């Protein structure tokens, strides 16, 4: 073989002598943290003047004024309780559909936390709150006030 074809053979020999690249398993990971944003769009519920022996819906709740904007990537539960005992009976209900508010399950609010809406799902939504106040017959005259604590937490 003469030298004029050697320049064609050398690159072929060089390619055959180079070891092929071998792929390995590559691990790819990512951690997505829990995200919860809860914005209360109200801070007062005022039943105004009420009479003993009757139950009242909070003024304006049928129009959705007591609502919370929620944005989360996790399932949530809601807990509610009041800071101190009082002689009136307060009930609370919540829904993501305003028209369902009059028929939601009502939970009596006491000084012990009650969990409601277990497993409210991920997403962006408005949570409408309803309040019902029962004033027992023969309740003494006066102004009654209490603090209600509502928490949205991971399930």
VMD Tcl script that builds the backbone (N, CA, C; Angstrom):
set m [mol new atoms 465]
animate dup $m
set s [atomselect $m all]
$s set {name element resname resid chain x y z} {
  {N N UNK 1 A 0.850 -1.160 0.000}
  {CA C UNK 1 A 0.000 0.000 0.000}
  {C C UNK 1 A 0.895 1.220 0.000}
  {N N UNK 2 A 0.611 2.090 -0.888}
  {CA C UNK 2 A 1.471 3.263 -0.948}
  {C C UNK 2 A 0.936 4.359 -0.023}
  {N N UNK 3 A 1.687 5.390 0.201}
  {CA C UNK 3 A 1.409 6.434 1.177}
  {C C UNK 3 A 0.260 7.328 0.819}
  {N N UNK 4 A -0.179 7.304 -0.452}
  {CA C UNK 4 A -1.230 8.244 -0.790}
  {C C UNK 4 A -2.580 7.860 -0.199}
  {N N UNK 5 A -2.784 6.574 0.171}
  {CA C UNK 5 A -4.047 6.173 0.791}
  {C C UNK 5 A -3.965 6.126 2.311}
  {N N UNK 6 A -2.789 6.332 2.846}
  {CA C UNK 6 A -2.584 6.273 4.290}
  {C C UNK 6 A -3.388 7.355 5.012}
  {N N UNK 7 A -3.470 8.496 4.403}
  {CA C UNK 7 A -4.221 9.579 5.062}
  {C C UNK 7 A -5.712 9.244 5.191}
  {N N UNK 8 A -6.265 8.287 4.384}
  {CA C UNK 8 A -7.657 7.851 4.523}
  {C C UNK 8 A -7.802 6.804 5.627}
  {N N UNK 9 A -6.784 5.984 5.838}
  {CA C UNK 9 A -6.853 4.891 6.815}
  {C C UNK 9 A -6.602 5.405 8.226}
  {N N UNK 10 A -5.705 6.358 8.420}
  {CA C UNK 10 A -5.371 6.839 9.757}
  {C C UNK 10 A -6.592 7.364 10.526}
  {N N UNK 11 A -7.455 8.185 9.944}
  {CA C UNK 11 A -8.636 8.626 10.711}
  {C C UNK 11 A -9.551 7.465 11.073}
  {N N UNK 12 A -9.686 6.450 10.208}
  {CA C UNK 12 A -10.512 5.295 10.495}
  {C C UNK 12 A -9.937 4.502 11.649}
  {N N UNK 13 A -8.663 4.311 11.709}
  {CA C UNK 13 A -8.006 3.590 12.802}
  {C C UNK 13 A -8.150 4.387 14.095}
  {N N UNK 14 A -8.009 5.690 14.030}
  {CA C UNK 14 A -8.125 6.525 15.223}
  {C C UNK 14 A -9.535 6.418 15.806}
  {N N UNK 15 A -10.561 6.383 14.982}
  {CA C UNK 15 A -11.943 6.270 15.458}
  {C C UNK 15 A -12.155 4.917 16.116}
  {N N UNK 16 A -11.602 3.870 15.585}
  {CA C UNK 16 A -11.773 2.536 16.148}
  {C C UNK 16 A -11.038 2.372 17.471}
  {N N UNK 17 A -9.969 3.104 17.712}
  {CA C UNK 17 A -9.191 2.989 18.942}
  {C C UNK 17 A -9.764 3.824 20.095}
  {N N UNK 18 A -10.609 4.812 19.830}
  {CA C UNK 18 A -11.192 5.663 20.876}
  {C C UNK 18 A -12.330 4.889 21.541}
  {N N UNK 19 A -12.317 4.850 22.872}
  {CA C UNK 19 A -13.357 4.143 23.613}
  {C C UNK 19 A -14.679 4.905 23.493}
  {N N UNK 20 A -15.784 4.195 23.317}
  {CA C UNK 20 A -17.077 4.884 23.226}
  {C C UNK 20 A -17.475 5.467 24.590}
  {N N UNK 21 A -18.242 6.575 24.598}
  {CA C UNK 21 A -18.736 7.175 25.837}
  {C C UNK 21 A -19.854 6.299 26.389}
  {N N UNK 22 A -19.884 6.142 27.714}
  {CA C UNK 22 A -20.903 5.309 28.347}
  {C C UNK 22 A -21.776 6.220 29.207}
  {N N UNK 23 A -23.090 6.119 29.026}
  {CA C UNK 23 A -24.034 6.927 29.811}
  {C C UNK 23 A -24.199 6.296 31.190}
  {N N UNK 24 A -24.458 7.126 32.180}
  {CA C UNK 24 A -24.698 6.665 33.539}
  {C C UNK 24 A -26.085 7.156 33.947}
  {N N UNK 25 A -26.629 6.597 35.014}
  {CA C UNK 25 A -27.911 7.080 35.530}
  {C C UNK 25 A -27.697 8.455 36.139}
  {N N UNK 26 A -28.587 9.371 35.810}
  {CA C UNK 26 A -28.513 10.731 36.323}
  {C C UNK 26 A -29.760 10.980 37.179}
  {N N UNK 27 A -29.561 11.351 38.408}
  {CA C UNK 27 A -30.665 11.620 39.318}
  {C C UNK 27 A -31.044 13.092 39.238}
  {N N UNK 28 A -32.331 13.352 39.053}
  {CA C UNK 28 A -32.841 14.717 39.006}
  {C C UNK 28 A -33.883 14.841 40.108}
  {N N UNK 29 A -33.721 15.829 40.997}
  {CA C UNK 29 A -34.674 16.008 42.095}
  {C C UNK 29 A -35.118 17.458 42.177}
  {N N UNK 30 A -36.268 17.646 42.776}
  {CA C UNK 30 A -36.792 18.988 43.043}
  {C C UNK 30 A -37.703 18.886 44.254}
  {N N UNK 31 A -37.667 19.866 45.115}
  {CA C UNK 31 A -38.532 19.912 46.284}
  {C C UNK 31 A -39.481 21.102 46.139}
  {N N UNK 32 A -40.770 20.825 46.196}
  {CA C UNK 32 A -41.781 21.879 46.115}
  {C C UNK 32 A -42.357 22.051 47.523}
  {N N UNK 33 A -42.177 23.207 48.127}
  {CA C UNK 33 A -42.693 23.413 49.485}
  {C C UNK 33 A -44.204 23.670 49.468}
  {N N UNK 34 A -44.818 23.496 50.642}
  {CA C UNK 34 A -46.224 23.861 50.793}
  {C C UNK 34 A -46.369 25.368 50.628}
  {N N UNK 35 A -47.478 25.774 50.050}
  {CA C UNK 35 A -47.751 27.191 49.876}
  {C C UNK 35 A -49.187 27.446 50.308}
  {N N UNK 36 A -49.360 28.362 51.248}
  {CA C UNK 36 A -50.696 28.749 51.703}
  {C C UNK 36 A -50.742 30.265 51.815}
  {N N UNK 37 A -51.682 30.879 51.124}
  {CA C UNK 37 A -51.937 32.307 51.269}
  {C C UNK 37 A -53.416 32.461 51.619}
  {N N UNK 38 A -53.693 33.091 52.751}
  {CA C UNK 38 A -55.066 33.297 53.203}
  {C C UNK 38 A -55.225 34.776 53.539}
  {N N UNK 39 A -56.168 35.431 52.873}
  {CA C UNK 39 A -56.412 36.854 53.110}
  {C C UNK 39 A -57.872 37.034 53.526}
  {N N UNK 40 A -58.070 37.443 54.781}
  {CA C UNK 40 A -59.419 37.724 55.260}
  {C C UNK 40 A -59.849 39.082 54.712}
  {N N UNK 41 A -61.028 39.103 54.098}
  {CA C UNK 41 A -61.559 40.327 53.512}
  {C C UNK 41 A -62.563 41.013 54.442}
  {N N UNK 42 A -62.524 40.656 55.712}
  {CA C UNK 42 A -63.349 41.296 56.730}
  {C C UNK 42 A -62.673 41.102 58.080}
  {N N UNK 43 A -63.034 41.932 59.050}
  {CA C UNK 43 A -62.468 41.758 60.388}
  {C C UNK 43 A -63.490 41.991 61.494}
  {N N UNK 44 A -64.742 42.222 61.113}
  {CA C UNK 44 A -65.799 42.463 62.092}
  {C C UNK 44 A -67.109 41.857 61.600}
  {N N UNK 45 A -67.856 41.262 62.518}
  {CA C UNK 45 A -69.224 40.836 62.256}
  {C C UNK 45 A -70.073 41.501 63.330}
  {N N UNK 46 A -70.946 42.412 62.916}
  {CA C UNK 46 A -71.768 43.167 63.867}
  {C C UNK 46 A -73.236 42.822 63.631}
  {N N UNK 47 A -73.846 42.153 64.590}
  {CA C UNK 47 A -75.251 41.775 64.479}
  {C C UNK 47 A -76.196 42.936 64.816}
  {N N UNK 48 A -75.639 44.055 65.211}
  {CA C UNK 48 A -76.417 45.248 65.591}
  {C C UNK 48 A -77.293 44.927 66.803}
  {N N UNK 49 A -78.498 45.440 66.835}
  {CA C UNK 49 A -79.421 45.217 67.954}
  {C C UNK 49 A -80.210 43.933 67.697}
  {N N UNK 50 A -80.181 43.034 68.665}
  {CA C UNK 50 A -80.888 41.755 68.547}
  {C C UNK 50 A -81.788 41.570 69.768}
  {N N UNK 51 A -82.835 40.797 69.598}
  {CA C UNK 51 A -83.783 40.547 70.679}
  {C C UNK 51 A -83.632 39.130 71.212}
  {N N UNK 52 A -83.866 38.940 72.502}
  {CA C UNK 52 A -83.813 37.597 73.080}
  {C C UNK 52 A -84.854 36.673 72.449}
  {N N UNK 53 A -84.507 35.392 72.424}
  {CA C UNK 53 A -85.430 34.382 71.935}
  {C C UNK 53 A -85.471 34.240 70.427}
  {N N UNK 54 A -84.421 34.652 69.732}
  {CA C UNK 54 A -84.418 34.572 68.266}
  {C C UNK 54 A -83.022 34.218 67.749}
  {N N UNK 55 A -82.980 33.756 66.496}
  {CA C UNK 55 A -81.724 33.458 65.810}
  {C C UNK 55 A -81.598 34.407 64.624}
  {N N UNK 56 A -80.400 34.939 64.435}
  {CA C UNK 56 A -80.149 35.935 63.398}
  {C C UNK 56 A -78.981 35.506 62.508}
  {N N UNK 57 A -79.125 35.776 61.207}
  {CA C UNK 57 A -77.999 35.648 60.277}
  {C C UNK 57 A -77.217 36.949 60.336}
  {N N UNK 58 A -75.918 36.869 60.170}
  {CA C UNK 58 A -75.102 38.085 60.167}
  {C C UNK 58 A -75.542 38.987 59.023}
  {N N UNK 59 A -75.702 40.277 59.293}
  {CA C UNK 59 A -76.131 41.205 58.240}
  {C C UNK 59 A -75.170 41.195 57.049}
  {N N UNK 60 A -75.722 41.028 55.856}
  {CA C UNK 60 A -74.927 41.089 54.633}
  {C C UNK 60 A -74.279 39.786 54.202}
  {N N UNK 61 A -74.408 38.726 54.986}
  {CA C UNK 61 A -73.694 37.502 54.600}
  {C C UNK 61 A -74.247 36.878 53.318}
  {N N UNK 62 A -75.505 37.120 53.001}
  {CA C UNK 62 A -76.068 36.561 51.765}
  {C C UNK 62 A -75.408 37.149 50.523}
  {N N UNK 63 A -74.769 38.304 50.664}
  {CA C UNK 63 A -74.064 38.903 49.524}
  {C C UNK 63 A -72.575 38.551 49.522}
  {N N UNK 64 A -72.137 37.759 50.509}
  {CA C UNK 64 A -70.754 37.268 50.512}
  {C C UNK 64 A -69.734 38.205 51.119}
  {N N UNK 65 A -70.160 39.152 51.965}
  {CA C UNK 65 A -69.192 40.124 52.491}
  {C C UNK 65 A -68.197 39.516 53.476}
  {N N UNK 66 A -68.541 38.385 54.067}
  {CA C UNK 66 A -67.604 37.714 54.989}
  {C C UNK 66 A -66.905 36.610 54.200}
  {N N UNK 67 A -65.780 36.954 53.604}
  {CA C UNK 67 A -65.098 35.967 52.765}
  {C C UNK 67 A -63.586 36.033 52.932}
  {N N UNK 68 A -62.951 34.968 52.497}
  {CA C UNK 68 A -61.505 34.803 52.599}
  {C C UNK 68 A -60.989 34.362 51.237}
  {N N UNK 69 A -59.928 35.002 50.760}
  {CA C UNK 69 A -59.274 34.585 49.521}
  {C C UNK 69 A -58.182 33.592 49.878}
  {N N UNK 70 A -58.237 32.415 49.255}
  {CA C UNK 70 A -57.294 31.349 49.569}
  {C C UNK 70 A -56.550 30.940 48.305}
  {N N UNK 71 A -55.247 30.746 48.432}
  {CA C UNK 71 A -54.408 30.255 47.341}
  {C C UNK 71 A -53.450 29.254 47.966}
  {N N UNK 72 A -53.512 28.000 47.530}
  {CA C UNK 72 A -52.692 26.966 48.153}
  {C C UNK 72 A -52.406 25.830 47.185}
  {N N UNK 73 A -51.333 25.114 47.454}
  {CA C UNK 73 A -51.024 23.919 46.671}
  {C C UNK 73 A -51.210 22.658 47.522}
  {N N UNK 74 A -51.946 22.781 48.632}
  {CA C UNK 74 A -52.106 21.662 49.563}
  {C C UNK 74 A -53.546 21.584 50.050}
  {N N UNK 75 A -53.920 20.430 50.589}
  {CA C UNK 75 A -55.219 20.283 51.222}
  {C C UNK 75 A -55.195 20.976 52.573}
  {N N UNK 76 A -56.295 21.638 52.908}
  {CA C UNK 76 A -56.373 22.409 54.141}
  {C C UNK 76 A -57.541 21.952 55.001}
  {N N UNK 77 A -57.445 22.229 56.269}
  {CA C UNK 77 A -58.552 22.111 57.205}
  {C C UNK 77 A -58.698 23.474 57.867}
  {N N UNK 78 A -59.906 23.789 58.287}
  {CA C UNK 78 A -60.171 25.064 58.931}
  {C C UNK 78 A -60.577 24.787 60.374}
  {N N UNK 79 A -59.984 25.510 61.298}
  {CA C UNK 79 A -60.367 25.404 62.704}
  {C C UNK 79 A -60.932 26.730 63.161}
  {N N UNK 80 A -61.945 26.641 64.024}
  {CA C UNK 80 A -62.565 27.850 64.556}
  {C C UNK 80 A -62.858 27.667 66.036}
  {N N UNK 81 A -62.664 28.734 66.796}
  {CA C UNK 81 A -63.040 28.758 68.212}
  {C C UNK 81 A -63.121 30.213 68.649}
  {N N UNK 82 A -63.665 30.446 69.835}
  {CA C UNK 82 A -63.739 31.810 70.352}
  {C C UNK 82 A -62.878 31.939 71.594}
  {N N UNK 83 A -62.483 33.160 71.879}
  {CA C UNK 83 A -61.504 33.395 72.945}
  {C C UNK 83 A -62.065 33.201 74.349}
  {N N UNK 84 A -63.356 33.410 74.543}
  {CA C UNK 84 A -63.921 33.247 75.884}
  {C C UNK 84 A -65.393 32.846 75.793}
  {N N UNK 85 A -65.880 32.256 76.851}
  {CA C UNK 85 A -67.282 31.820 76.883}
  {C C UNK 85 A -68.194 33.038 77.001}
  {N N UNK 86 A -69.405 32.908 76.497}
  {CA C UNK 86 A -70.412 33.954 76.629}
  {C C UNK 86 A -71.788 33.333 76.608}
  {N N UNK 87 A -72.839 34.081 76.962}
  {CA C UNK 87 A -74.173 33.489 77.090}
  {C C UNK 87 A -74.925 33.325 75.771}
  {N N UNK 88 A -74.371 33.780 74.672}
  {CA C UNK 88 A -75.028 33.681 73.375}
  {C C UNK 88 A -74.511 32.443 72.641}
  {N N UNK 89 A -75.257 32.011 71.637}
  {CA C UNK 89 A -74.832 30.860 70.840}
  {C C UNK 89 A -74.463 31.352 69.438}
  {N N UNK 90 A -73.213 31.121 69.064}
  {CA C UNK 90 A -72.744 31.515 67.739}
  {C C UNK 90 A -72.471 30.258 66.926}
  {N N UNK 91 A -72.981 30.249 65.695}
  {CA C UNK 91 A -72.712 29.149 64.769}
  {C C UNK 91 A -72.000 29.706 63.548}
  {N N UNK 92 A -71.209 28.840 62.921}
  {CA C UNK 92 A -70.387 29.233 61.780}
  {C C UNK 92 A -70.513 28.172 60.702}
  {N N UNK 93 A -70.520 28.616 59.449}
  {CA C UNK 93 A -70.506 27.710 58.311}
  {C C UNK 93 A -69.675 28.327 57.204}
  {N N UNK 94 A -69.188 27.502 56.294}
  {CA C UNK 94 A -68.347 28.015 55.211}
  {C C UNK 94 A -68.546 27.185 53.954}
  {N N UNK 95 A -68.346 27.842 52.816}
  {CA C UNK 95 A -68.489 27.174 51.526}
  {C C UNK 95 A -67.726 27.960 50.467}
  {N N UNK 96 A -67.435 27.314 49.353}
  {CA C UNK 96 A -66.825 28.017 48.224}
  {C C UNK 96 A -67.878 28.455 47.205}
  {N N UNK 97 A -69.137 28.105 47.460}
  {CA C UNK 97 A -70.242 28.482 46.574}
  {C C UNK 97 A -71.200 29.353 47.375}
  {N N UNK 98 A -71.243 30.643 47.092}
  {CA C UNK 98 A -72.031 31.588 47.881}
  {C C UNK 98 A -73.490 31.176 48.008}
  {N N UNK 99 A -74.081 30.684 46.935}
  {CA C UNK 99 A -75.502 30.322 46.976}
  {C C UNK 99 A -75.777 29.145 47.917}
  {N N UNK 100 A -74.746 28.390 48.273}
  {CA C UNK 100 A -74.904 27.272 49.212}
  {C C UNK 100 A -74.860 27.715 50.673}
  {N N UNK 101 A -74.489 28.950 50.930}
  {CA C UNK 101 A -74.274 29.408 52.304}
  {C C UNK 101 A -75.479 29.198 53.221}
  {N N UNK 102 A -76.717 29.474 52.787}
  {CA C UNK 102 A -77.838 29.282 53.714}
  {C C UNK 102 A -78.045 27.838 54.168}
  {N N UNK 103 A -77.525 26.874 53.411}
  {CA C UNK 103 A -77.781 25.468 53.741}
  {C C UNK 103 A -76.534 24.711 54.215}
  {N N UNK 104 A -75.432 25.401 54.430}
  {CA C UNK 104 A -74.216 24.702 54.856}
  {C C UNK 104 A -74.386 24.135 56.264}
  {N N UNK 105 A -73.557 23.161 56.572}
  {CA C UNK 105 A -73.525 22.637 57.930}
  {C C UNK 105 A -73.035 23.737 58.852}
  {N N UNK 106 A -73.734 23.916 59.938}
  {CA C UNK 106 A -73.351 24.933 60.918}
  {C C UNK 106 A -72.648 24.260 62.087}
  {N N UNK 107 A -71.594 24.892 62.522}
  {CA C UNK 107 A -70.812 24.390 63.653}
  {C C UNK 107 A -70.902 25.402 64.786}
  {N N UNK 108 A -71.222 24.923 65.975}
  {CA C UNK 108 A -71.269 25.833 67.117}
  {C C UNK 108 A -69.853 26.248 67.478}
  {N N UNK 109 A -69.659 27.530 67.666}
  {CA C UNK 109 A -68.352 28.069 68.006}
  {C C UNK 109 A -68.280 28.185 69.526}
  {N N UNK 110 A -67.303 27.490 70.104}
  {CA C UNK 110 A -67.097 27.523 71.551}
  {C C UNK 110 A -65.633 27.848 71.811}
  {N N UNK 111 A -65.204 27.687 73.041}
  {CA C UNK 111 A -63.800 27.939 73.370}
  {C C UNK 111 A -62.903 26.763 72.993}
  {N N UNK 112 A -63.496 25.682 72.502}
  {CA C UNK 112 A -62.713 24.528 72.054}
  {C C UNK 112 A -62.665 24.524 70.531}
  {N N UNK 113 A -61.485 24.367 69.941}
  {CA C UNK 113 A -61.376 24.379 68.477}
  {C C UNK 113 A -62.206 23.270 67.825}
  {N N UNK 114 A -62.899 23.634 66.767}
  {CA C UNK 114 A -63.672 22.695 65.963}
  {C C UNK 114 A -63.080 22.721 64.564}
  {N N UNK 115 A -62.822 21.545 64.001}
  {CA C UNK 115 A -62.294 21.456 62.642}
  {C C UNK 115 A -63.452 21.304 61.673}
  {N N UNK 116 A -63.461 22.151 60.650}
  {CA C UNK 116 A -64.501 22.091 59.633}
  {C C UNK 116 A -63.853 22.009 58.251}
  {N N UNK 117 A -64.646 21.571 57.280}
  {CA C UNK 117 A -64.186 21.478 55.884}
  {C C UNK 117 A -62.860 20.750 55.767}
  {N N UNK 118 A -62.757 19.626 56.431}
  {CA C UNK 118 A -61.551 18.805 56.338}
  {C C UNK 118 A -61.265 18.525 54.871}
  {N N UNK 119 A -60.014 18.735 54.454}
  {CA C UNK 119 A -59.616 18.393 53.097}
  {C C UNK 119 A -60.041 19.382 52.029}
  {N N UNK 120 A -60.144 20.656 52.356}
  {CA C UNK 120 A -60.405 21.657 51.331}
  {C C UNK 120 A -59.201 21.647 50.394}
  {N N UNK 121 A -59.438 21.466 49.112}
  {CA C UNK 121 A -58.364 21.175 48.169}
  {C C UNK 121 A -57.520 22.346 47.698}
  {N N UNK 122 A -56.467 21.980 46.996}
  {CA C UNK 122 A -55.525 22.945 46.436}
  {C C UNK 122 A -56.208 23.778 45.362}
  {N N UNK 123 A -55.718 25.009 45.207}
  {CA C UNK 123 A -56.235 25.906 44.178}
  {C C UNK 123 A -56.372 27.321 44.698}
  {N N UNK 124 A -56.946 28.169 43.868}
  {CA C UNK 124 A -57.257 29.547 44.251}
  {C C UNK 124 A -58.767 29.670 44.308}
  {N N UNK 125 A -59.282 30.058 45.452}
  {CA C UNK 125 A -60.724 30.137 45.604}
  {C C UNK 125 A -61.112 31.116 46.701}
  {N N UNK 126 A -62.391 31.457 46.713}
  {CA C UNK 126 A -62.950 32.314 47.748}
  {C C UNK 126 A -63.759 31.442 48.681}
  {N N UNK 127 A -63.544 31.609 49.963}
  {CA C UNK 127 A -64.257 30.858 50.988}
  {C C UNK 127 A -65.225 31.822 51.660}
  {N N UNK 128 A -66.516 31.568 51.502}
  {CA C UNK 128 A -67.551 32.430 52.077}
  {C C UNK 128 A -67.921 31.938 53.467}
  {N N UNK 129 A -67.952 32.859 54.432}
  {CA C UNK 129 A -68.259 32.520 55.816}
  {C C UNK 129 A -69.665 32.989 56.166}
  {N N UNK 130 A -70.347 32.181 56.954}
  {CA C UNK 130 A -71.664 32.543 57.458}
  {C C UNK 130 A -71.673 32.470 58.973}
  {N N UNK 131 A -72.370 33.400 59.591}
  {CA C UNK 131 A -72.491 33.449 61.054}
  {C C UNK 131 A -73.964 33.524 61.421}
  {N N UNK 132 A -74.361 32.741 62.419}
  {CA C UNK 132 A -75.716 32.755 62.931}
  {C C UNK 132 A -75.635 32.904 64.446}
  {N N UNK 133 A -76.395 33.841 64.963}
  {CA C UNK 133 A -76.374 34.141 66.389}
  {C C UNK 133 A -77.748 33.845 66.987}
  {N N UNK 134 A -77.753 33.028 68.031}
  {CA C UNK 134 A -78.977 32.763 68.778}
  {C C UNK 134 A -78.861 33.465 70.118}
  {N N UNK 135 A -79.859 34.268 70.423}
  {CA C UNK 135 A -79.911 34.986 71.690}
  {C C UNK 135 A -80.956 34.282 72.545}
  {N N UNK 136 A -80.525 33.571 73.582}
  {CA C UNK 136 A -81.496 32.850 74.418}
  {C C UNK 136 A -82.509 33.804 75.054}
  {N N UNK 137 A -83.700 33.277 75.283}
  {CA C UNK 137 A -84.725 34.060 75.980}
  {C C UNK 137 A -84.178 34.475 77.337}
  {N N UNK 138 A -84.543 35.616 77.758}
  {CA C UNK 138 A -84.164 36.161 79.070}
  {C C UNK 138 A -82.680 36.520 79.174}
  {N N UNK 139 A -82.007 36.702 78.036}
  {CA C UNK 139 A -80.619 37.171 78.070}
  {C C UNK 139 A -80.616 38.593 78.621}
  {N N UNK 140 A -79.741 38.839 79.581}
  {CA C UNK 140 A -79.657 40.162 80.204}
  {C C UNK 140 A -79.282 41.213 79.167}
  {N N UNK 141 A -79.820 42.412 79.304}
  {CA C UNK 141 A -79.460 43.478 78.376}
  {C C UNK 141 A -77.981 43.827 78.484}
  {N N UNK 142 A -77.408 44.262 77.388}
  {CA C UNK 142 A -76.005 44.654 77.379}
  {C C UNK 142 A -75.403 44.440 76.015}
  {N N UNK 143 A -74.168 44.849 75.877}
  {CA C UNK 143 A -73.417 44.641 74.640}
  {C C UNK 143 A -72.481 43.469 74.871}
  {N N UNK 144 A -72.589 42.459 74.033}
  {CA C UNK 144 A -71.769 41.258 74.149}
  {C C UNK 144 A -70.753 41.253 73.006}
  {N N UNK 145 A -69.542 40.933 73.339}
  {CA C UNK 145 A -68.479 40.934 72.340}
  {C C UNK 145 A -67.552 39.755 72.604}
  {N N UNK 146 A -67.015 39.193 71.548}
  {CA C UNK 146 A -66.085 38.071 71.669}
  {C C UNK 146 A -65.157 38.095 70.464}
  {N N UNK 147 A -64.075 37.343 70.545}
  {CA C UNK 147 A -63.138 37.219 69.435}
  {C C UNK 147 A -63.193 35.799 68.905}
  {N N UNK 148 A -63.394 35.669 67.604}
  {CA C UNK 148 A -63.412 34.372 66.948}
  {C C UNK 148 A -62.075 34.191 66.244}
  {N N UNK 149 A -61.470 33.025 66.448}
  {CA C UNK 149 A -60.175 32.721 65.825}
  {C C UNK 149 A -60.408 31.649 64.765}
  {N N UNK 150 A -60.043 31.955 63.534}
  {CA C UNK 150 A -60.192 31.014 62.425}
  {C C UNK 150 A -58.799 30.778 61.842}
  {N N UNK 151 A -58.412 29.508 61.741}
  {CA C UNK 151 A -57.102 29.190 61.169}
  {C C UNK 151 A -57.272 28.220 60.002}
  {N N UNK 152 A -56.506 28.462 58.970}
  {CA C UNK 152 A -56.416 27.551 57.820}
  {C C UNK 152 A -55.066 26.856 57.966}
  {N N UNK 153 A -55.092 25.524 57.974}
  {CA C UNK 153 A -53.845 24.784 58.217}
  {C C UNK 153 A -53.765 23.548 57.335}
  {N N UNK 154 A -52.556 23.032 57.185}
  {CA C UNK 154 A -52.338 21.825 56.397}
  {C C UNK 154 A -53.027 20.637 57.030}
  {N N UNK 155 A -53.587 19.788 56.185}
  {CA C UNK 155 A -54.226 18.564 56.677}
  {C C UNK 155 A -53.148 17.561 57.021}
}
mol reanalyze $m
mol bondsrecalc $m
mol representation Tube
mol addrep $m
